[in-house]
């Protein structure tokens, strides 16, 4: 792939991001001392064959720069940027600056966050529409952004006003429904959590630590209820049924099968989010190597 054959020139966005990416909070550190390690990790992700790095933790355009500087073809995406935290015209201006150095390798992932996390939270759908209007006015085309969409309205907005969707904390069943709403052309790039542990008790314990935060956020629990889970599934850190649906865990064959299920359900790209007993913002480089090997 040519260095600039990425998000908006040459090949399609689907070709640019490939089938697999990595989702990580650790790749968006604010600490200058960690930039070198982040750059090394990004270069290794590219060498391992991952097509995209998704920066977790309500990241912004500035967090992508160290990764872009260290690579030549890796797509770097926000996963996601909160519309309440970053102003639209400033975002478009920052992307233009990045594109001047790294043409077409940044992808803006946008989301409305959650009422519990954003003081300004109001009318999430209408506010997203207004944000997209502002991006349009600032000259950022729809093909340069994806939305963190869960429900039908936001998925339709992803189809009509963006390049596709980046749903978080979902199952292959949700992916099938999302593909039906999006149609064939838009990018569908769900996140899924991965625990590289074969012992069921230990794997589920680690997985519960990875999903605990989200079981207190209604946007996610409402989505899961629509998929057939019940309030009982959210108790005590999550039922085994819920954990097994949201987290790929086990040996290499079991994890590969679970990741493949997203592609079989209609995903173009799967953003792999390693969960273990390290801090949430750790760089999981040994695990990324194992994932690259099992996905080859």
C-alpha positions as CSV (number, residue, x, y, z in Angstrom):
1,X,0.0,0.0,0.0
2,X,1.3,3.4,-0.9
3,X,2.1,5.7,2.0
4,X,-0.7,8.1,1.1
5,X,-3.2,5.5,-0.2
6,X,-5.3,5.7,2.9
7,X,-8.3,7.4,4.2
8,X,-9.3,9.7,1.3
9,X,-7.2,9.0,-1.7
10,X,-6.4,6.0,-3.8
11,X,-7.9,2.9,-2.2
12,X,-11.1,2.9,-0.2
13,X,-11.3,3.5,3.6
14,X,-12.0,-0.2,4.0
15,X,-8.8,-1.1,2.2
16,X,-6.9,1.5,4.3
17,X,-7.9,0.2,7.7
18,X,-7.8,-3.5,6.7
19,X,-9.6,-6.2,8.6
20,X,-8.0,-5.6,12.0
21,X,-6.9,-2.8,14.2
22,X,-6.0,-2.1,17.8
23,X,-8.1,-0.1,20.3
24,X,-6.1,1.3,23.2
25,X,-6.2,4.1,25.8
26,X,-2.4,3.7,26.3
27,X,-1.8,5.0,22.8
28,X,-3.1,8.5,23.7
29,X,-0.9,9.4,26.6
30,X,-0.6,13.1,27.5
31,X,2.9,12.5,29.1
32,X,5.8,13.7,26.9
33,X,8.0,11.1,28.4
34,X,5.8,8.3,27.0
35,X,5.8,9.6,23.4
36,X,8.8,7.6,22.5
37,X,7.3,4.3,23.7
38,X,4.0,5.2,22.0
39,X,5.9,5.9,18.7
40,X,7.7,2.5,19.0
41,X,4.4,0.7,19.7
42,X,2.8,2.4,16.7
43,X,5.6,1.4,14.4
44,X,5.4,-2.2,15.6
45,X,1.6,-2.3,15.1
46,X,2.2,-1.3,11.5
47,X,4.9,-3.9,11.1
48,X,2.6,-6.6,12.6
49,X,0.0,-5.9,9.9
50,X,-2.7,-4.0,11.8
51,X,-4.3,-1.4,9.6
52,X,-5.5,1.1,12.2
53,X,-4.8,2.3,15.7
54,X,-7.9,3.5,17.6
55,X,-7.1,6.0,20.4
56,X,-9.4,5.4,23.3
57,X,-10.3,7.7,26.2
58,X,-12.0,10.6,24.4
59,X,-8.9,11.3,22.4
60,X,-8.4,14.3,20.2
61,X,-6.5,15.0,16.9
62,X,-3.3,16.0,18.8
63,X,-3.0,12.5,20.3
64,X,-2.6,11.0,16.8
65,X,0.5,13.0,15.9
66,X,3.2,10.8,17.6
67,X,1.7,7.7,16.0
68,X,1.5,9.3,12.6
69,X,5.0,10.6,12.8
70,X,6.3,7.1,13.6
71,X,4.5,5.3,10.8
72,X,4.0,5.5,7.0
73,X,0.7,3.8,6.3
74,X,-1.1,3.1,9.7
75,X,-4.4,4.8,9.9
76,X,-4.8,6.6,13.3
77,X,-8.4,7.1,14.5
78,X,-10.0,8.6,17.5
79,X,-12.2,6.0,19.3
80,X,-13.8,8.3,20.2
81,X,-13.6,12.0,20.3
82,X,-16.4,13.5,22.4
83,X,-18.4,16.2,20.7
84,X,-18.7,18.0,24.0
85,X,-14.9,18.1,24.6
86,X,-13.6,19.3,21.3
87,X,-15.1,22.2,19.2
88,X,-15.9,21.3,15.6
89,X,-14.2,24.1,13.7
90,X,-11.0,23.7,15.8
91,X,-11.1,20.0,15.1
92,X,-11.3,20.5,11.4
93,X,-8.4,23.0,11.5
94,X,-6.2,20.6,13.4
95,X,-7.0,17.8,10.9
96,X,-6.0,20.1,8.1
97,X,-2.7,20.7,9.9
98,X,-2.1,17.0,10.3
99,X,-3.0,16.3,6.7
100,X,-0.4,18.7,5.5
101,X,2.2,16.4,6.9
102,X,0.5,13.0,6.8
103,X,-2.1,13.2,4.0
104,X,-5.2,11.1,4.5
105,X,-4.0,8.9,7.4
106,X,-6.2,10.4,10.2
107,X,-9.8,9.2,10.7
108,X,-12.1,11.2,13.1
109,X,-14.2,8.9,15.2
110,X,-17.0,11.0,16.9
111,X,-19.4,10.2,19.7
112,X,-21.8,11.8,22.1
113,X,-20.3,10.2,25.2
114,X,-22.7,9.8,28.2
115,X,-24.8,11.9,30.5
116,X,-22.8,10.8,33.5
117,X,-19.5,11.8,31.9
118,X,-20.3,15.0,30.1
119,X,-21.7,18.0,31.9
120,X,-23.0,19.6,28.7
121,X,-24.8,16.4,27.6
122,X,-28.2,17.3,26.0
123,X,-30.2,16.2,23.0
124,X,-27.4,13.8,21.8
125,X,-28.8,13.1,18.3
126,X,-29.5,16.8,17.5
127,X,-26.2,17.9,19.0
128,X,-24.4,15.4,16.8
129,X,-26.2,16.6,13.7
130,X,-25.2,20.2,14.6
131,X,-21.6,19.1,15.1
132,X,-21.5,17.4,11.7
133,X,-23.0,20.6,10.1
134,X,-20.2,22.6,11.6
135,X,-17.6,20.1,10.3
136,X,-19.2,20.4,6.9
137,X,-19.0,24.2,7.0
138,X,-15.3,23.9,8.1
139,X,-14.5,21.8,5.0
140,X,-14.1,18.3,6.6
141,X,-15.8,15.8,4.3
142,X,-18.0,13.0,5.5
143,X,-15.5,10.4,4.3
144,X,-13.1,11.5,7.0
145,X,-15.3,10.6,9.9
146,X,-17.1,7.7,11.5
147,X,-19.6,7.7,14.4
148,X,-19.8,5.7,17.6
149,X,-23.3,4.5,16.8
150,X,-25.3,2.0,18.7
151,X,-29.0,2.6,17.9
152,X,-30.8,2.9,14.6
153,X,-30.9,6.7,14.4
154,X,-27.2,7.1,15.0
155,X,-26.4,4.3,12.6
156,X,-28.5,5.9,9.9
157,X,-26.6,9.2,10.6
158,X,-23.4,7.2,10.2
159,X,-24.6,6.0,6.8
160,X,-25.9,9.4,5.6
161,X,-23.4,11.9,7.1
162,X,-20.2,9.9,7.7
163,X,-18.1,7.1,6.3
164,X,-19.6,4.6,8.6
165,X,-19.8,3.4,12.2
166,X,-17.5,2.5,15.1
167,X,-19.7,0.8,17.7
168,X,-18.3,0.0,21.1
169,X,-19.2,-2.7,23.5
170,X,-21.2,-4.7,21.1
171,X,-21.8,-8.3,20.0
172,X,-21.8,-10.0,16.5
173,X,-25.6,-9.9,16.7
174,X,-25.4,-6.1,17.0
175,X,-23.0,-6.1,14.1
176,X,-25.5,-7.9,11.9
177,X,-28.2,-5.4,12.8
178,X,-25.9,-2.5,12.2
179,X,-24.9,-3.8,8.7
180,X,-28.6,-4.1,7.8
181,X,-29.1,-0.5,8.7
182,X,-25.9,0.8,7.1
183,X,-26.1,-1.1,3.9
184,X,-23.1,-2.4,2.1
185,X,-21.0,0.6,1.4
186,X,-20.2,2.3,4.8
187,X,-17.4,1.1,7.0
188,X,-18.5,-1.0,10.0
189,X,-15.7,-1.2,12.5
190,X,-16.9,-2.6,15.9
191,X,-14.6,-2.7,18.9
192,X,-14.4,-5.9,20.8
193,X,-12.5,-6.8,24.0
194,X,-10.0,-9.6,24.1
195,X,-8.7,-11.5,27.2
196,X,-5.8,-13.8,26.3
197,X,-6.5,-16.3,29.1
198,X,-7.7,-19.8,28.7
199,X,-8.8,-20.5,32.3
200,X,-12.5,-19.7,32.4
201,X,-12.7,-18.3,36.0
202,X,-9.6,-16.1,35.6
203,X,-10.6,-15.0,32.1
204,X,-14.1,-13.9,33.2
205,X,-12.8,-12.2,36.2
206,X,-10.4,-10.1,34.1
207,X,-13.2,-9.5,31.6
208,X,-15.5,-8.2,34.3
209,X,-12.9,-5.7,35.2
210,X,-12.9,-4.5,31.6
211,X,-16.6,-4.0,31.3
212,X,-17.5,-2.8,34.8
213,X,-17.4,0.9,33.9
214,X,-19.8,0.5,31.0
215,X,-22.5,-1.4,32.9
216,X,-23.3,1.8,34.7
217,X,-23.8,3.8,31.5
218,X,-27.4,3.7,30.2
219,X,-26.4,4.1,26.5
220,X,-24.7,0.7,26.7
221,X,-27.1,-1.1,28.9
222,X,-30.1,0.1,26.8
223,X,-28.4,-1.3,23.7
224,X,-27.7,-4.6,25.4
225,X,-31.3,-4.9,26.6
226,X,-32.5,-4.5,23.0
227,X,-30.2,-7.4,22.1
228,X,-32.1,-9.7,24.6
229,X,-30.1,-9.3,27.8
230,X,-31.9,-8.5,31.0
231,X,-31.1,-6.4,34.1
232,X,-30.1,-9.5,35.8
233,X,-27.2,-9.9,33.3
234,X,-25.8,-6.5,34.6
235,X,-25.6,-7.5,38.3
236,X,-22.4,-8.5,40.1
237,X,-20.1,-7.4,37.3
238,X,-22.0,-9.2,34.6
239,X,-23.4,-12.6,34.1
240,X,-21.3,-15.3,32.4
241,X,-23.6,-15.0,29.4
242,X,-23.0,-11.3,29.1
243,X,-19.2,-11.6,29.6
244,X,-19.0,-14.3,27.0
245,X,-20.9,-12.2,24.5
246,X,-18.9,-9.1,25.0
247,X,-15.4,-10.4,25.5
248,X,-13.3,-12.8,23.3
249,X,-11.4,-15.0,25.8
250,X,-9.8,-18.4,25.7
251,X,-7.1,-20.1,23.7
252,X,-6.0,-18.8,20.3
253,X,-8.6,-20.9,18.4
254,X,-11.5,-19.7,20.5
255,X,-10.5,-16.1,20.3
256,X,-10.0,-16.3,16.5
257,X,-13.4,-17.9,16.2
258,X,-15.0,-15.1,18.2
259,X,-13.3,-12.3,16.2
260,X,-14.2,-14.1,12.9
261,X,-17.9,-14.0,14.1
262,X,-17.9,-10.2,13.7
263,X,-16.7,-10.4,10.1
264,X,-19.2,-13.1,9.4
265,X,-21.9,-10.8,10.8
266,X,-20.9,-8.0,8.4
267,X,-18.0,-6.1,10.0
268,X,-15.4,-4.8,7.6
269,X,-12.8,-4.2,10.4
270,X,-12.6,-5.2,14.0
271,X,-10.8,-3.0,16.6
272,X,-9.2,-5.3,19.2
273,X,-9.2,-4.0,22.7
274,X,-6.9,-6.1,25.0
275,X,-8.0,-6.3,28.6
276,X,-5.8,-7.8,31.3
277,X,-4.8,-7.1,34.9
278,X,-2.5,-4.2,34.0
279,X,-3.7,-0.6,34.2
280,X,-6.2,0.4,31.6
281,X,-3.7,2.8,29.9
282,X,-0.9,0.1,29.6
283,X,0.6,-0.6,26.2
284,X,-0.2,-4.3,25.6
285,X,2.6,-5.0,23.1
286,X,3.1,-8.7,23.9
287,X,-0.6,-9.3,23.6
288,X,-0.7,-7.4,20.3
289,X,2.0,-9.7,19.0
290,X,0.1,-12.8,20.0
291,X,-3.1,-11.4,18.3
292,X,-1.2,-10.6,15.1
293,X,0.1,-14.2,15.0
294,X,-3.2,-15.8,15.6
295,X,-4.9,-13.6,12.9
296,X,-2.3,-14.3,10.2
